[in-house]
């Protein structure tokens, strides 16, 4: 089961690393793109109902809705960060969610409470190493076009948005985990509805969403990929714990890095070899610490 948990966490990392790539090819507003994503997320998270709805518990369903609203906030904040920084630079900062996930897992969910101080130190050290590796990659390359022209103030805002997104992404699984004994099918459904409401409702205050062919479909694809990351990542947290699974999913940094290099051309790999090598060593060491738990 532990091997399965690690495998699911790595699949989640792949999905989490790819889902924002479509944004860099679109011209639609961040509000419209987030709305497209909300629809894709809600539809995908409704699929587990096919396997059975499970037991409905009002308190649990409300917690699942809350999880979706927090997830929606995290998603839109990250869209705004990518618009200002580019995928390569925004993703590592957002991936500090791994540190937040470890913190919330240890404090709110009381994971590994009886394991002893040495295990807790190992958890924290592994998570911090992964976060440092991701942070180093945050200095690679730079955003193109409009985000570069915004100057230092725009860059600072972008990093702040990515950091807030990290806090929300690190927290959303907490209410979802606490939604038990709500069935997993209903749990995902509640989260999907909460996400759709969280992304659609603010858009209605600035006008009706516009559906424009290619942008709409790519936005839906982004939502589907993000939801698949959730469907892989959530059971991983049940198998190996939020404190371990969530940092592992942050390996999506390297997926996003590859996309930024080969698809988006956001940086020159030859100029960043030392930084990338150090980031890789820190990340692998962090994974090793978590794998030995």
Residue pairs with C-beta under 8 A, 6 or more apart in sequence:
1 239
2 239
2 240
4 239
5 235
5 236
5 238
5 239
5 240
5 244
5 245
6 236
6 240
6 248
6 291
8 232
8 233
8 235
8 236
8 239
8 245
9 232
9 233
9 236
9 240
9 244
9 245
9 248
9 249
10 248
10 251
11 232
12 228
12 229
12 230
12 232
12 233
12 236
12 245
12 249
12 252
13 229
13 248
13 249
13 250
13 251
13 252
13 255
14 252
14 255
15 225
15 226
15 228
15 229
15 232
15 252
16 226
16 229
16 233
16 249
16 252
16 255
17 91
17 251
17 252
17 253
17 254
17 255
17 256
17 258
17 259
18 225
18 252
18 255
18 256
18 259
19 222
19 223
19 225
19 226
19 229
20 78
20 79
20 82
20 87
20 91
20 222
20 256
21 87
21 222
21 256
21 259
21 263
21 264
22 218
22 219
22 221
22 222
23 33
23 79
23 82
23 83
23 87
23 222
24 82
24 86
24 87
24 263
24 264
25 218
26 33
26 214
26 215
26 218
26 219
27 215
28 36
28 210
28 212
28 215
28 219
30 76
30 79
30 80
30 83
31 202
31 203
31 206
31 209
32 203
32 209
32 210
32 212
32 215
32 219
33 79
33 215
33 219
33 222
34 72
34 75
34 76
34 79
34 199
34 203
35 199
35 200
35 203
35 209
35 219
36 215
36 216
36 218
36 219
36 220
36 222
36 223
37 75
37 79
37 199
37 219
37 220
37 222
37 223
37 226
38 72
38 75
38 195
38 196
38 198
38 199
38 200
38 223
39 196
39 220
39 223
40 219
40 220
40 221
40 222
40 223
40 224
40 226
40 227
41 71
41 75
41 192
41 195
41 196
41 199
41 223
41 224
41 226
41 227
41 230
42 192
42 193
42 195
42 196
42 223
43 192
43 223
43 224
44 192
44 223
44 224
44 227
44 228
44 231
45 188
45 189
45 191
45 192
45 195
45 227
45 230
45 231
46 188
46 189
46 192
47 188
47 231
48 184
48 185
48 188
48 189
48 231
49 185
49 186
49 188
49 189
50 185
51 185
52 183
52 185
53 183
53 185
53 186
53 189
54 182
54 183
54 184
54 185
54 186
54 187
55 181
55 182
55 183
55 186
56 182
56 183
56 186
57 179
57 181
57 182
59 179
60 178
60 179
60 180
60 181
60 182
60 186
60 187
60 190
61 179
61 182
61 186
61 187
61 190
62 190
63 175
63 176
63 178
63 179
63 182
63 190
64 175
64 176
64 179
64 182
64 186
64 187
64 188
64 189
64 190
64 191
64 194
65 190
65 191
65 193
65 194
65 197
66 175
66 194
67 172
67 173
67 174
67 175
67 176
67 179
67 190
67 191
67 194
68 172
68 190
68 191
68 192
68 193
68 194
68 195
68 196
68 197
68 198
69 194
69 195
69 197
69 198
70 168
70 171
70 172
70 175
70 198
71 168
71 169
71 172
71 191
71 194
71 195
71 198
71 230
72 194
72 195
72 196
72 197
72 198
72 199
73 168
73 198
74 97
74 165
74 166
74 168
74 169
74 172
75 165
75 195
75 199
75 226
76 198
76 199
76 202
77 161
77 162
77 164
77 165
77 168
78 90
78 94
78 161
78 162
78 165
78 169
80 158
80 161
81 90
81 93
81 94
81 158
81 159
81 161
81 162
81 165
82 90
82 91
83 146
83 147
83 158
84 90
84 143
84 147
84 150
84 154
84 155
84 157
84 158
84 161
85 93
85 143
85 147
85 155
85 158
85 159
85 162
86 141
86 142
86 143
86 144
86 147
86 260
86 264
86 266
87 256
87 259
87 260
87 264
87 266
88 137
88 140
88 141
88 256
88 257
88 260
88 261
88 264
88 266
88 267
89 138
89 139
89 140
89 141
89 142
89 143
89 158
89 266
90 158
90 162
91 134
91 137
91 252
91 253
91 256
91 257
92 134
92 135
92 136
92 137
92 138
92 253
93 134
93 135
93 138
93 159
93 162
93 163
93 166
94 162
94 163
94 165
94 166
94 169
95 131
95 134
95 166
95 250
95 252
95 253
96 131
96 134
96 135
96 163
96 166
96 170
97 165
97 166
97 167
97 169
97 170
97 246
97 250
98 127
98 130
98 131
98 134
98 170
98 246
98 247
98 248
98 249
98 250
99 127
99 128
99 131
99 166
99 170
99 247
100 166
100 167
100 169
100 170
100 171
101 127
101 169
101 170
101 173
101 242
101 243
101 245
101 246
101 247
102 123
102 124
102 127
102 242
102 243
102 246
102 247
103 170
104 170
104 171
104 173
104 174
104 242
105 111
105 241
105 242
105 243
105 246
106 112
106 120
106 123
106 243
108 174
109 174
109 177
109 178
109 242
111 241
111 242
111 243
112 119
112 120
112 123
112 241
112 243
119 293
122 289
122 290
122 292
122 293
123 243
123 244
123 289
123 290
123 293
125 286
125 289
126 247
126 285
126 286
126 287
126 288
126 289
126 290
127 243
127 247
127 286
127 290
128 286
129 282
129 283
129 285
129 286
129 289
130 247
130 248
130 250
130 251
130 282
130 283
130 286
130 287
131 247
131 250
131 286
132 279
132 282
133 253
133 278
133 279
133 280
133 281
133 282
133 283
133 286
134 250
134 253
134 279
134 283
136 275
136 276
136 278
136 279
136 282
137 253
137 254
137 257
137 275
137 276
137 279
139 275
140 257
140 260
140 267
140 272
140 275
140 276
141 260
141 266
141 267
141 268
141 272
142 148
142 266
142 267
143 158
143 266
144 266
147 154
147 155
147 158
170 246
173 233
173 234
173 237
173 242
173 246
174 242
176 187
176 191
176 234
177 237
177 238
177 242
179 187
179 190
182 190
188 230
188 231
188 234
191 230
192 227
200 209
203 209
229 249
229 252
233 245
233 246
233 249
236 245
236 248
236 249
237 245
237 246
239 245
244 290
244 293
247 286
247 290
248 287
248 290
251 283
251 287
253 283
254 280
254 283
257 276
260 266
260 267
261 267
261 269
269 276
